[in-house]
Amino acid sequence: RGVGASLRVAPMQPGGLKQYTVPEAKCALAKVIKELAAKQDELNALAAQSDTTEADERAQELMPEITKILGGFFKEEGFPEGPMGAMMGFMALQGAVAQEQAGGGSDLADAVQMLKGAMMQTDVPTRDQLQGMCTRLEAGAA
Protein backbone atom coordinates (compact mmCIF):
# COMPACT_ATOMS: atom_id res chain seq x y z
CA ARG A 1 0.00 0.00 0.00
CA GLY A 2 1.55 3.29 -1.08
CA VAL A 3 1.57 6.58 0.75
CA GLY A 4 -1.12 7.97 -1.54
CA ALA A 5 -3.46 5.17 -0.56
CA SER A 6 -6.45 5.95 1.55
CA LEU A 7 -5.56 5.66 5.20
CA ARG A 8 -7.70 3.60 7.50
CA VAL A 9 -6.80 4.55 11.01
CA ALA A 10 -7.63 2.17 13.79
CA PRO A 11 -10.74 3.18 15.70
CA MET A 12 -10.58 5.39 18.73
CA GLN A 13 -9.53 3.51 21.82
CA PRO A 14 -11.24 3.84 25.19
CA GLY A 15 -10.51 7.32 26.38
CA GLY A 16 -10.81 8.67 22.85
CA LEU A 17 -7.20 8.64 21.64
CA LYS A 18 -6.78 7.27 18.12
CA GLN A 19 -4.17 4.52 17.77
CA TYR A 20 -1.98 4.03 14.69
CA THR A 21 -0.33 0.87 13.48
CA VAL A 22 3.31 1.26 12.41
CA PRO A 23 2.51 1.26 8.65
CA GLU A 24 -0.40 3.71 9.15
CA ALA A 25 1.81 6.03 11.16
CA LYS A 26 4.53 5.90 8.50
CA CYS A 27 2.02 6.75 5.75
CA ALA A 28 0.56 9.58 7.82
CA LEU A 29 3.94 11.06 8.72
CA ALA A 30 5.19 10.84 5.13
CA LYS A 31 2.12 12.82 4.08
CA VAL A 32 2.67 15.62 6.60
CA ILE A 33 6.41 15.77 5.88
CA LYS A 34 5.61 16.23 2.19
CA GLU A 35 3.26 19.06 3.14
CA LEU A 36 5.98 20.65 5.26
CA ALA A 37 8.42 20.30 2.35
CA ALA A 38 5.93 22.01 0.03
CA LYS A 39 5.80 24.99 2.41
CA GLN A 40 9.52 25.03 3.13
CA ASP A 41 10.33 28.08 0.99
CA GLU A 42 7.61 30.03 2.77
CA LEU A 43 8.93 28.95 6.20
CA ASN A 44 12.52 29.76 5.27
CA ALA A 45 11.42 33.20 4.06
CA LEU A 46 9.70 33.82 7.40
CA ALA A 47 12.83 32.73 9.25
CA ALA A 48 14.99 34.99 7.08
CA GLN A 49 12.68 37.97 7.74
CA SER A 50 13.02 37.47 11.47
CA ASP A 51 14.97 40.30 13.03
CA THR A 52 16.00 38.22 16.00
CA THR A 53 18.61 35.58 16.58
CA GLU A 54 16.92 34.53 19.82
CA ALA A 55 15.45 31.04 19.36
CA ASP A 56 12.46 31.77 21.63
CA GLU A 57 11.51 34.91 19.73
CA ARG A 58 11.99 33.23 16.36
CA ALA A 59 9.82 30.35 17.56
CA GLN A 60 7.02 32.80 18.33
CA GLU A 61 7.20 34.06 14.75
CA LEU A 62 7.41 30.67 13.00
CA MET A 63 5.38 28.44 15.30
CA PRO A 64 1.96 29.68 14.13
CA GLU A 65 2.76 28.76 10.51
CA ILE A 66 4.24 25.37 11.37
CA THR A 67 1.35 24.67 13.74
CA LYS A 68 -1.07 25.57 10.94
CA ILE A 69 0.54 22.96 8.68
CA LEU A 70 0.71 20.24 11.33
CA GLY A 71 -2.64 21.19 12.86
CA GLY A 72 -4.35 20.95 9.47
CA PHE A 73 -2.87 17.52 8.94
CA PHE A 74 -3.93 16.26 12.37
CA LYS A 75 -7.41 17.73 11.84
CA GLU A 76 -7.68 15.64 8.66
CA GLU A 77 -6.70 12.66 10.81
CA GLY A 78 -9.66 13.35 13.11
CA PHE A 79 -8.03 15.35 15.90
CA PRO A 80 -9.26 18.73 17.14
CA GLU A 81 -8.10 21.88 15.37
CA GLY A 82 -5.10 23.88 16.50
CA PRO A 83 -2.16 23.22 18.79
CA MET A 84 -4.14 20.90 21.09
CA GLY A 85 -5.02 18.66 18.14
CA ALA A 86 -1.37 18.53 17.06
CA MET A 87 -0.35 17.60 20.61
CA MET A 88 -3.00 14.86 20.72
CA GLY A 89 -1.86 13.62 17.31
CA PHE A 90 1.74 13.34 18.47
CA MET A 91 0.56 11.43 21.55
CA ALA A 92 -1.40 9.02 19.35
CA LEU A 93 1.68 8.40 17.22
CA GLN A 94 3.74 7.43 20.27
CA GLY A 95 2.09 3.98 20.42
CA ALA A 96 3.28 3.20 16.90
CA VAL A 97 6.73 4.63 17.73
CA ALA A 98 6.97 2.25 20.69
CA GLN A 99 5.85 -0.71 18.54
CA GLU A 100 8.48 0.07 15.92
CA GLN A 101 11.22 0.59 18.51
CA ALA A 102 10.36 -2.73 20.14
CA GLY A 103 11.08 -4.29 16.75
CA GLY A 104 14.39 -2.44 16.45
CA GLY A 105 13.23 0.33 14.11
CA SER A 106 13.66 4.08 14.49
CA ASP A 107 12.04 5.69 11.41
CA LEU A 108 8.91 6.85 13.27
CA ALA A 109 10.83 8.16 16.28
CA ASP A 110 13.15 10.10 13.96
CA ALA A 111 10.21 11.51 11.96
CA VAL A 112 8.30 12.55 15.09
CA GLN A 113 11.44 14.17 16.49
CA MET A 114 11.94 16.05 13.21
CA LEU A 115 8.37 17.37 13.29
CA LYS A 116 8.50 18.28 16.97
CA GLY A 117 11.77 20.10 16.35
CA ALA A 118 10.15 22.05 13.52
CA MET A 119 7.16 22.92 15.66
CA MET A 120 8.70 23.55 19.07
CA GLN A 121 12.20 24.81 18.27
CA THR A 122 11.44 26.08 14.74
CA ASP A 123 14.26 23.85 13.54
CA VAL A 124 12.99 23.63 9.97
CA PRO A 125 14.64 20.66 8.24
CA THR A 126 16.31 21.10 4.87
CA ARG A 127 14.64 19.85 1.71
CA ASP A 128 17.14 16.95 1.57
CA GLN A 129 16.37 15.99 5.18
CA LEU A 130 12.62 16.05 4.48
CA GLN A 131 12.98 14.02 1.28
CA GLY A 132 15.28 11.52 3.00
CA MET A 133 12.77 11.03 5.81
CA CYS A 134 9.91 10.56 3.32
CA THR A 135 11.93 7.90 1.52
CA ARG A 136 12.58 6.06 4.80
CA LEU A 137 8.92 6.22 5.84
CA GLU A 138 7.55 5.19 2.45
CA ALA A 139 9.92 2.22 2.27
CA GLY A 140 8.77 1.06 5.70
CA ALA A 141 5.07 1.61 5.02
CA ALA A 142 4.92 -0.58 1.93
C-alpha positions as CSV (number, residue, x, y, z in Angstrom):
1,R,0.0,0.0,0.0
2,G,1.5,3.3,-1.1
3,V,1.6,6.6,0.8
4,G,-1.1,8.0,-1.5
5,A,-3.5,5.2,-0.6
6,S,-6.5,5.9,1.6
7,L,-5.6,5.7,5.2
8,R,-7.7,3.6,7.5
9,V,-6.8,4.5,11.0
10,A,-7.6,2.2,13.8
11,P,-10.7,3.2,15.7
12,M,-10.6,5.4,18.7
13,Q,-9.5,3.5,21.8
14,P,-11.2,3.8,25.2
15,G,-10.5,7.3,26.4
16,G,-10.8,8.7,22.8
17,L,-7.2,8.6,21.6
18,K,-6.8,7.3,18.1
19,Q,-4.2,4.5,17.8
20,Y,-2.0,4.0,14.7
21,T,-0.3,0.9,13.5
22,V,3.3,1.3,12.4
23,P,2.5,1.3,8.7
24,E,-0.4,3.7,9.1
25,A,1.8,6.0,11.2
26,K,4.5,5.9,8.5
27,C,2.0,6.8,5.8
28,A,0.6,9.6,7.8
29,L,3.9,11.1,8.7
30,A,5.2,10.8,5.1
31,K,2.1,12.8,4.1
32,V,2.7,15.6,6.6
33,I,6.4,15.8,5.9
34,K,5.6,16.2,2.2
35,E,3.3,19.1,3.1
36,L,6.0,20.7,5.3
37,A,8.4,20.3,2.3
38,A,5.9,22.0,0.0
39,K,5.8,25.0,2.4
40,Q,9.5,25.0,3.1
41,D,10.3,28.1,1.0
42,E,7.6,30.0,2.8
43,L,8.9,28.9,6.2
44,N,12.5,29.8,5.3
45,A,11.4,33.2,4.1
46,L,9.7,33.8,7.4
47,A,12.8,32.7,9.3
48,A,15.0,35.0,7.1
49,Q,12.7,38.0,7.7
50,S,13.0,37.5,11.5
51,D,15.0,40.3,13.0
52,T,16.0,38.2,16.0
53,T,18.6,35.6,16.6
54,E,16.9,34.5,19.8
55,A,15.4,31.0,19.4
56,D,12.5,31.8,21.6
57,E,11.5,34.9,19.7
58,R,12.0,33.2,16.4
59,A,9.8,30.3,17.6
60,Q,7.0,32.8,18.3
61,E,7.2,34.1,14.7
62,L,7.4,30.7,13.0
63,M,5.4,28.4,15.3
64,P,2.0,29.7,14.1
65,E,2.8,28.8,10.5
66,I,4.2,25.4,11.4
67,T,1.4,24.7,13.7
68,K,-1.1,25.6,10.9
69,I,0.5,23.0,8.7
70,L,0.7,20.2,11.3
71,G,-2.6,21.2,12.9
72,G,-4.4,21.0,9.5
73,F,-2.9,17.5,8.9
74,F,-3.9,16.3,12.4
75,K,-7.4,17.7,11.8
76,E,-7.7,15.6,8.7
77,E,-6.7,12.7,10.8
78,G,-9.7,13.3,13.1
79,F,-8.0,15.4,15.9
80,P,-9.3,18.7,17.1
81,E,-8.1,21.9,15.4
82,G,-5.1,23.9,16.5
83,P,-2.2,23.2,18.8
84,M,-4.1,20.9,21.1
85,G,-5.0,18.7,18.1
86,A,-1.4,18.5,17.1
87,M,-0.4,17.6,20.6
88,M,-3.0,14.9,20.7
89,G,-1.9,13.6,17.3
90,F,1.7,13.3,18.5
91,M,0.6,11.4,21.5
92,A,-1.4,9.0,19.3
93,L,1.7,8.4,17.2
94,Q,3.7,7.4,20.3
95,G,2.1,4.0,20.4
96,A,3.3,3.2,16.9
97,V,6.7,4.6,17.7
98,A,7.0,2.3,20.7
99,Q,5.8,-0.7,18.5
100,E,8.5,0.1,15.9
101,Q,11.2,0.6,18.5
102,A,10.4,-2.7,20.1
103,G,11.1,-4.3,16.8
104,G,14.4,-2.4,16.5
105,G,13.2,0.3,14.1
106,S,13.7,4.1,14.5
107,D,12.0,5.7,11.4
108,L,8.9,6.8,13.3
109,A,10.8,8.2,16.3
110,D,13.2,10.1,14.0
111,A,10.2,11.5,12.0
112,V,8.3,12.5,15.1
113,Q,11.4,14.2,16.5
114,M,11.9,16.0,13.2
115,L,8.4,17.4,13.3
116,K,8.5,18.3,17.0
117,G,11.8,20.1,16.3
118,A,10.2,22.0,13.5
119,M,7.2,22.9,15.7
120,M,8.7,23.5,19.1
121,Q,12.2,24.8,18.3
122,T,11.4,26.1,14.7
123,D,14.3,23.9,13.5
124,V,13.0,23.6,10.0
125,P,14.6,20.7,8.2
126,T,16.3,21.1,4.9
127,R,14.6,19.9,1.7
128,D,17.1,17.0,1.6
129,Q,16.4,16.0,5.2
130,L,12.6,16.0,4.5
131,Q,13.0,14.0,1.3
132,G,15.3,11.5,3.0
133,M,12.8,11.0,5.8
134,C,9.9,10.6,3.3
135,T,11.9,7.9,1.5
136,R,12.6,6.1,4.8
137,L,8.9,6.2,5.8
138,E,7.6,5.2,2.5
139,A,9.9,2.2,2.3
140,G,8.8,1.1,5.7
141,A,5.1,1.6,5.0
142,A,4.9,-0.6,1.9
